[in-house]
Amino acid sequence: MDKNFLSMMISQDIKAATRAFEIEDFEFMNILGNRIMSNALFGDDSKLALPGFFLKHVAIVYMWLKAYLPSSKFSEAKKVGKEYLVTLSDFSNEREDKLWENFHKFNNGIRKYTITDIEAEAYTENPKITHDIFKWLIKYLNDKKDVLLCPNNLFIKGILNEMERVSKVHGCELTDTYAISLLTALDRYFDYFQIAYGTLTGEVDKDKVRSMVFPYIGKITELFSSENVKPEDINSILWELIKGWREFFIQYMELPRRASEKLIELPEEYRKKLAEHIAKALEKEVKL
């Protein structure tokens, strides 16, 4: 597909996502982020997928903030997102490294709204701590990757949980934003992989894990063993994962609910209260 037509198409997706943000329809904003990544499949430019990946993250952050923060503080937090969305309005003319820098700046700017007052008082900003822990976690993932062969494992999600809780209270460097982004994409890819190559009992095709998942872990580990991480190398791996993830979506659509799950419709005021209680209970370890 012609790159100019595709860029125009994605620019319109971004415009729609910005409007969804304005009216606080963050669920639809999340859908639009997915839509951009799927639209990027119609071309071969990794840059086209970046706005979708970033917007999905922003939408998920604000879903949580809307459920947890009082309205006055939420309005304040919303300004951070509004400023970030302006940087995406002309994404096609922006360098990829600048797109990453803007995304990193957003994450650091919104971080103070995702922690409790106690955490804000107790913890100091120290990205070096986060950076060292991220390197340890990536090495641990590689060393213990055989866990991914086990039924019903949540290993990648566990790694992400550790990354998120540490970076939330201590901040992080741009390199760490790269790292957590790649692990997030790998996790989403693996969720669908388990559907495509798994069984009802949670087992997976071990040979497929070794041939289709382990190589990504190897690439990520090698990349972050160096302190000289280049955006183009990040984009290359991220694009592979996004393509795999969105192609899985075409084949399997939405991930199925667990068999025991039942959808219960509650009045809006009760849903909001329930969301606030859940958010408060999980705020120390919440996975955004």
Secondary structure, 3 states (H helix, E strand, C coil): CCHHHHHHHHHHHHHHHHHHHHCCCHHHHHHHHHHHHHHHCCCCCHHHHHHHHHHHHHHHHHHHHHHHCCHHHHHHHHHHHHHHHHHHCCHHHCCHHHHHHHHHHHHHHHHHHCCCHHHHHHCCCCHHHHHHHHHHHHHHHHHCHHHHHCCCCCHHHHHHHHHHHHHHHHCCCHHHHHHHHHHHHHHHHHHHHHHHCECCCCCECHHHHHHHCHHHHHHHHHHHCCCCCCHHHHHHHHHHHHHHHHHHHHHHCCCCCCCCCCCCCCCHHHHHHHHHHHHHHHCCCCCC
